[in-house]
Every structure is written in C-alpha cells, then in structure tokens.
Amino acid sequence: MLKGKQRAYLKSLANGMKPITQIGKDGVSTDFLESLDDMLRARELVKVNILENSGLDAKECANFVCEKLRCEFVQAIGSKFTVYRKNIENPKIVFPGHEQAVAKNKKAIAKKFVTKRMGR
C-alpha cells in the first residue's frame, strides 16, 4: 500500500514518461498481463495507454490489472494509467527519505570534539 507522499513521488516520475505499452481492441488479455508483468519486474513503474477502439475505462482497467498482477495503482489521466510494483531483488526506484544509511566517520567526530574542548 502506497502512502500519499510515495504516490506523489511516483506521479512526478511518471509525468515525464511516455506510455510503454497499450491496450487495443482485444482488451486485457493474458499475453498483455504477462508482458506487463515482465515490464514491472524490469522497470517497477509502467505507464499504459488505452486505445479508443478498446472501449475500456482507464480506472476500471487499471484496477483490474492491479488485482491480477498484485501491483499498486498510481494514477489515471484520460486514457492513460500508471502502475507500480517494487522489485524485491533489484529495486530501481528509491523513495526520498529511504536511502541507505551511511556510517559516520568516527575520527572526524572525535577531532571536532577535541578541538572544541581545547579551544576554551
């Protein structure tokens, strides 16, 4: 489940993306779901375009896809929708504030402490 700030961050990333795949008159087929699953594994964030001749609603289609592939719905604008699924083995997207912690240099901290104490 995505939090509000995480969803907003994903929306900002998706803003500059072009749709990678599209849904045509065949609708959401098993082949489409398999290819979208591979794309989510490789990219984590995928934008999908729904063609007019399919007659599908973007939000309904996105919810169906998310249910089948166990991914998260990010946004739907017009005939496009964006979905996200984190890759456990090799994550590509790191949310702000969730970066890897870096160990502090103990010598630099000790040096600051000594110079402050001696400078009285």
C-alpha positions as CSV (number, residue, x, y, z in Angstrom):
1,M,0.0,0.0,0.0
2,L,1.4,3.3,-1.1
3,K,1.4,6.4,1.2
4,G,0.4,9.8,-0.1
5,K,3.9,11.1,-0.5
6,Q,5.1,8.0,-2.2
7,R,2.3,8.1,-4.6
8,A,3.1,11.8,-5.3
9,Y,6.7,10.9,-5.9
10,L,5.7,8.2,-8.4
11,K,3.4,10.6,-10.1
12,S,6.3,13.1,-10.5
13,L,8.4,10.3,-12.1
14,A,5.6,9.2,-14.4
15,N,4.9,12.8,-15.6
16,G,7.9,12.7,-17.9
17,M,7.4,9.1,-19.1
18,K,5.8,8.1,-22.3
19,P,3.4,5.1,-22.3
20,I,5.4,1.9,-22.8
21,T,2.6,-0.4,-23.8
22,Q,-1.0,-0.1,-25.0
23,I,-4.3,-1.9,-24.7
24,G,-6.2,-2.4,-28.0
25,K,-9.4,-3.9,-29.2
26,D,-8.6,-7.3,-27.6
27,G,-8.7,-5.7,-24.2
28,V,-6.7,-7.1,-21.3
29,S,-5.5,-10.5,-22.5
30,T,-3.3,-13.0,-20.7
31,D,-0.4,-12.1,-23.2
32,F,-0.8,-8.5,-22.2
33,L,-0.7,-9.3,-18.5
34,E,2.4,-11.5,-19.0
35,S,4.3,-8.7,-20.8
36,L,3.2,-6.1,-18.3
37,D,4.4,-8.4,-15.5
38,D,7.8,-8.5,-17.2
39,M,7.9,-4.8,-17.6
40,L,7.0,-4.2,-14.0
41,R,9.8,-6.6,-13.0
42,A,12.3,-4.7,-15.1
43,R,11.2,-1.1,-14.6
44,E,8.9,-1.0,-11.5
45,L,6.9,1.9,-12.9
46,V,4.9,1.5,-16.1
47,K,2.6,3.8,-18.0
48,V,-0.1,2.2,-20.2
49,N,-2.1,3.8,-23.0
50,I,-5.7,2.6,-23.7
51,L,-6.7,2.9,-27.4
52,E,-10.1,4.4,-28.2
53,N,-11.3,1.3,-30.1
54,S,-11.0,-0.8,-26.9
55,G,-13.9,0.9,-25.2
56,L,-12.4,0.5,-21.7
57,D,-12.3,2.9,-18.8
58,A,-8.8,3.7,-17.6
59,K,-9.5,3.4,-13.8
60,E,-11.5,0.2,-14.2
61,C,-8.9,-1.3,-16.4
62,A,-6.1,-0.2,-14.0
63,N,-7.9,-1.7,-11.0
64,F,-8.3,-5.0,-12.9
65,V,-4.7,-5.1,-13.8
66,C,-3.6,-4.3,-10.3
67,E,-5.7,-7.1,-8.9
68,K,-4.3,-9.6,-11.4
69,L,-0.6,-8.6,-11.1
70,R,-0.6,-7.5,-7.4
71,C,0.7,-4.1,-8.2
72,E,-0.2,-0.6,-7.0
73,F,-2.3,1.9,-8.9
74,V,-0.6,5.3,-9.1
75,Q,-2.8,7.4,-11.3
76,A,-5.1,7.5,-14.3
77,I,-5.4,10.6,-16.6
78,G,-7.6,10.4,-19.6
79,S,-6.9,7.2,-21.5
80,K,-3.6,6.5,-19.7
81,F,-2.8,4.9,-16.4
82,T,0.3,4.2,-14.3
83,V,1.0,1.2,-12.1
84,Y,3.9,0.4,-9.8
85,R,5.3,-2.8,-8.2
86,K,8.5,-2.9,-6.2
87,N,11.2,-5.3,-7.4
88,I,12.5,-7.1,-4.3
89,E,15.7,-8.4,-5.8
90,N,16.8,-5.3,-7.7
91,P,14.9,-2.2,-6.7
92,K,15.2,0.7,-9.2
93,I,13.2,3.4,-7.5
94,V,14.2,4.7,-4.1
95,F,11.7,6.9,-2.3
96,P,13.0,10.2,-0.8
97,G,14.0,9.6,2.9
98,H,14.5,5.8,2.3
99,E,18.1,6.0,1.1
100,Q,20.7,3.6,2.5
101,A,22.1,4.9,5.8
102,V,25.8,5.9,5.7
103,A,28.1,5.3,8.7
104,K,29.6,8.4,10.1
105,N,33.4,8.7,10.3
106,K,34.3,8.4,14.0
107,K,37.7,10.0,13.6
108,A,36.1,13.2,12.2
109,I,33.6,13.4,15.0
110,A,36.3,12.9,17.6
111,K,38.5,15.6,16.0
112,K,35.7,18.1,16.2
113,F,35.0,17.3,19.8
114,V,38.7,17.6,20.8
115,T,39.2,21.0,19.0
116,K,36.1,22.4,20.7
117,R,37.2,21.3,24.2
118,M,40.8,22.6,23.7
119,G,39.7,25.9,22.3
120,R,38.1,27.2,25.6
